[in-house]
Amino acid sequence: MQNTEVKNKKRHMILALLFLGWILSYLDRMAMNVGIVEIAKDFNLSPTVMGVVLSSFFAGYALMQLPGGWLADKFGSRKVIAIAILLWSLFTVLTGMAWSLMSMILIRFMFGLGEGAYPAASSKAISDVFPKEERTSAQTIMMSSNSLGGVIAPLIATPLLVWIGWQNLFMAIGIVGVFVAALLWYYLKPENMQIEAVKEEAGPKATFKDVLKIPTSWQLAIMWFGVSTVVWGLISWMPSYLVNVRGLDIMSMGMLSAIPALAGAIGVIIGGQLIKSLLSGKEKYLAIGSFIIMIVSLYLLFNAPSVALVITYQTICMFFHGPIVATIFGLPHKVFSKNVIGSTFGMINLGGMIGAFLAPMVMGYLIDVFDGLYVSAFVYIIACAVLGIIAAAGLHPKNDLLSESYAVANNKTV
């Protein structure tokens, strides 16, 4: 009994630290989206060039998804997590030292490469530490950190931006990252990993090639593309929209941005509980319904007559993105083998980060082309959400189950 309590405490500590790592990564990213208004003034950037700066991070981030997953599966999550945090913290500090537009773009690209290995490695750590029946809950709790980071980041980054300037803001966040990397390295030691022997370790193992043959992996990647396009499109351009179109000051914009983010965090947690219990096996219907509500909310958002309604519709949109995120990051633990979970999440996250890479740049271009009108930019993210619905409609995870026992039973070469 006492031994079980110790194991549970270790699991919870590791989950808390992984959660903290995600919060930090989100804070680093949100600092750029909050600071881009001031950065644009200092570097005299047009909306198109602002989009390129915001997208440069996601270019590096997307490129690292598959290598990051492979590295986590091959070398273990501990090394990859610690190195990823150290690298992105270094380039966060360098962001504050950028001396030109080109240096800013290059630094943000390298920052994306450094941070890109963390998502798959942290998901790999979940599969290493938690028994199979607990992984979906642990994963969704960890992923709720993305939205919670959206609550914390504006509340921290916006006042600091006003008080110490965007350069010092990035330097301060980067220094904090070094301490977080040290904590994770200490607690993710081998004796705290592999806490329970997992039955799925026995027998022949699946390979990443098997994962590529399964429709579920592609459908989840496309769904994540649609969700990420909406989320990062809003995160990247809502600050400018609220300031330039709706007339808010930077401090008010930052504070109001925390409301939709909080709703998103709650939505992820509730979605995780639903797919674990009431809607287990019906995840695709939850995802389709949530996508539809997101699309309706987006349409109402850019037609809203007041700032209060803009924030209300954005909050509804972000809340219902939560169940989709829970589905995307919960299903792989049910469908895919533990030994390829890092690579699987790398592939799925690649789809999402392509969406996140394109959204700021495409939206910036559309805003420029249409003389500062944001309507075309919102139409773009709505279209990508429709693509997510199409992918969700094709989900049949039970038919695609890939575990060692499945592979053996079906005489698959693994």
N, C-alpha and C positions, 0 to 999 in steps of 0.2 A: 504493500500500500504506500509506504513512504517512498519507495523507489519510483513508483508511478507518479507521485506528486513532484518529485525532483525532475523527472522527464518532462512533465507538463510545464513546469516552470522554465526549463531550458527552451522548450518549443516557443512559449510565449515571449521569452526574451528575444529569441532570434527573430520572431515575427515582428516584434516591436522595432528592432534595429533595421530590418529590411524596410519596414514602413517609414522609418526615419530617413533611410537612404533615398526612398522615392520622394519624400517631402522635400529633401534638399535638392534633388534633381529638378523637381518642379519649380522650386524657388529660383534656381538658376535660370530656368527658361522664362518664367514669368517676369523676372527682373528686366529682361530684354523687351518683352511686350509692353510692360509699363513704361520703360525708359525710352522706347523708340520715338515718342513724341519729342522729347528733348534732344535725343541723338539726331533726329531728322533736322532739327533747327541748327545744331552745331555743324553738321556736315552738308546742310542745304540739300536734302534728299527729296526727290519727287515720290509720289505714291508707288510707282513702278519700282524704283530703286529701294524704297523701304521694304517692299515685298521681297526683293532679292536678298536683302540683309536678313530678314526674318527666315527666309527659306534656306539660307546657307547652312544653318544649324541642322536642319532636317535632311539636307543632302548627305552630310557625314553620318548622321544618326541612322538613316535608312541603309546606307552602305554597310554599316557594321552589324546589322541585325543577324544575318545568316552566319557570318564569321563569329559573332559573339555567342550565338547559340552553340555552334560547333566547339568553340573553345571551352564553354561551360561544361558540355558533355565530356570532353576529352580530359581537361585539366582540373575540373571541379569548380564549384561556384565560389569558394572562398577567395582564390587567387584572382579570378576574373572580377569579382565585385570590388575588392580592395584596389586593384590597379585602375579599374574604370573610374572610381570616385576620385582617386588621386589625379588622374589625367584631366577629368573634366573640371576639377577644382583649379588646376594649373591654368587652364585656358579661360576659366572664369576670371581669374586675376588678370590675365593678359587682355581680356576684353576691356577692362578699365584702363588699359594702357594703349589702346588702339590710337594710331596717329593719322590714319587716313581711311577712306572708304574701302580700299582694297585690303588693307590690313585687318579691318573689321570683318570683312567677308571671309578671309582666310582663317582668322582666329575662330570665328563662329563655326566654320566647317570642321576644324580640328576639334573643337569642343564637342560637336556632334559625334565625331568618331569616338572620342573618349567615353561619352555617356552611352553610346549605342549598345555596348555590351551588357549594361546593367539589367535591362528588362528580362532577357532570357536567363541570365545568371541568377537573378533573384527568384524567378519561377522554378529554376532547377533546385535552388536551395529549399523551396517549399516541398518539392517532391522528395528531397533527401531526408527531411526532418519529420514531416507529418505522414501518418498512415493514410492510405488511399481514401478512406471514407471522410477524412477531415481536410483534404487538400482543397476542395472547392471552396469551403468556407474561408480557409486561410488565404487562398488566392484572392478572393473577392474583397476580403478585409484589406489586404495589401494594396489592391488596385484602387480602393476607395481613397487612398492617399493622393492619387492624382487630382481628384476634385477638391479634397481637403487642402491640398497644396495651393489650389486656386483660391481658397478662402484666406489662407495664411499669407500667401505671397503679396497680394495687394496691401494687406494691413501692415506688413513689414516693409516691403519694397517702396511703396508710395511715400510714406513719411521720410524714409531714409533718402529717397531720391530728391525730395524737396530740401532736406536738411544738409546733406553732404555731397550731393551731385551724383550723376550716374557713374562716373569713373570710380569714386570711392565705394559706391554701393557694390559694384562687381568685385572689387578687391576684398571687401569684408566678407562677402558670401564665400569666395574661394578659400579664404583662410579657415572658415568654419568647416568646410568640406574635408580638410586634412585631418581634423580631429574626428570627424565621423568615420573616415576610412580606417583610422587607427582602432576605433571602438569595434567596428565590424570585423577587422582582422583578428582582434583578441577573442571575441565571442564566437566567431565561426570557426573555431579550432576543431580538429578531427573528432575529438571525443564528444563534442556537442552535435556533430552531424551523424547521420546514420543511426539515430537513436533507437530505432526499431528495425529488426530484420524484416524485410518486405518480401512476401511470398513471390511476387512477380520477378524477383531477381533470379530465381531458378529457371533453368531451361534455356532454349535458344532465344536470342534477342532480336527485336525488330531493328531495322536500319532506317536512316533518313530517306532512302530511296522508297521504302514502303510508305512512308508518310506522304511523299509526293504523289503517290498513286491514289490516295484517298480523297474523294471529293470534299469531305468535311474540312480538311485543312485549307483548301482553296476558298471555300465558301466563307469560312471564318476570316480569312485574310481580306476578302472583298468587303465583308461586313465591317471590318475594322478600318478599311479604306474609307468607307462611307461615313462612319462615326467620326474618325479623326479629321476628315475634311470639314465637317460641321464644327467640331469642337475647336480645332486650331484655327479655322477660319474666323470663328467668333472671337477667340482669345487674341488673335493677331490684329483684327481690325475693329473690334468693338471699342477699344480705347480711343482710337482716332475718330470713329463714328460718333461716340458720345461727346468728344471734345469739339470736333469740327462741325458736325451736323446738328447735334442736340444742344451745344453751347455750354457744356459742363466744364468746370475747372479740373485740373489734374487730380487734386486731392479728393474731390467728390466722386470723380470717375473711379478712382482706385477703391474707395470705400464701397461704392455700389457694386463693383465687380465681384466682391466677396459673396454677395447674396446668391447668384446663380451657381457659383462654385460649391457653396455649402449644400445646395439642393442636389447637385450632382453627386457629392459624396454620400448623401443619404440614399439616393437612388441606387447607387452601386451596392450598398450593403443590403437594402431591401431586395434588390434583384437577386443577390447571391442567396439569400434565405429562401426566396421563392423557387429558384431552380434546384435547391437542395431538398425541398419538401413538397409543397403543393403542386408545383409545375415541373417537377422532375420528369423528363421525357417529353415535355411540351415546350421546350425552350424556344423553338422557332416561332411559335405563336406569340409568345411574350415579346420576342425581338421584333416581329412584324408590327404588332400593335404599337410598340414603343416608337419605332421608326415613323409610323404614320402620325402619331401625336407630335413628334419632333418637327416634321414637315409643316404641319398646320401651325405650330407655334412660330416657326421661322417666317411663314407668310404673314402672320399677324404682327410679328415684331417689326418688320420694315414698313408696315402700313400703320403702325401705332401712332395716335395723335399726341401722346405725351411720353416723357421720360419714364414716369412710373409704370406705364403699360409696356414700354420697351423692356424694362428690367423684369416685369412680371412674366412676359412671354419668353424671355431668355431663361428665366428660372424654370419654367415648365419644360422648356426644351432640354435643359441640362439635367433636370430630374429624370426624364425618361430616356436620356442617353445611358443612365446607370444600369437598368436591366439588360441592355444590349452589351455593355462592357462585361457584366457578370456572366452572360452567356458565352461571349467570345473567349474569356479567360478561365471560365469554369469547365466548359466542355472538354478541353484537351486533357484534363486530369482524369476524365471518365473514359476517353476514347483512346488515348495514345499511351504507348509503353513508356515506363519511367526512364529507360536508358536513352530515349530520343526526345525527352520533354524539352530540353534546352533548345535543340535545333527546331523543334516544332513551334515553340513560342517565338523563336527568331524569325521563322518564315511568316507566321501570322502577323507579327509586329512589323515586318517589312512592308506588308500591304498597308497597314495603318500609317506608317511613316512616309510612304509615297504620297498618300493623301495629305498628310501634314506638311510635306515639302511643297506640294503643288499649291495648296490652298492660299498661303499668304501672297505668293508670286502671281498666281492667276487672278486673284481678287484685286491685287494692286494694279495689274495691267488693265483689268476691266474698268476699275474706277477711273484710271487715267483716260482710257478710250472714250468713256461716257462722261467726260468733263466733270469728274468729281461726284457723280451719282453712284450710290451704293446698291441700287436695286439689282443691277446685273450681277454684282458680286454675290448677293443673296440667292439669286436664281441658280448660280453655279453650285453652291453648297447644297441647295435643295435637290438638284439633279443627281448629285453624288449620293445623297441619302436614298433616293429612289433606287439607285444601283444596289445599295445595301439591302433593300427590301427584296429585290429579285434573288440575291444570294441567299438570304435567310429562308426564302420560300423553298429552296432546294435542299435544306438540311434534313438528313436522315442519319443521325449519329449512331443509332443502334446497328444499322447495316454496315457502318464503316468501322466498327470497333477493332482497334489494333492493339492487341496485347499478345504476350508470348503464347498464352494458351490458344488464342485465336489463330495465330500464325501456324502453330503446330497442327491444330485441328484441320486447317485448310491446306496443309502441306505447302505453305509459303516458304520460299527461300529467304532466310533472314541472316 
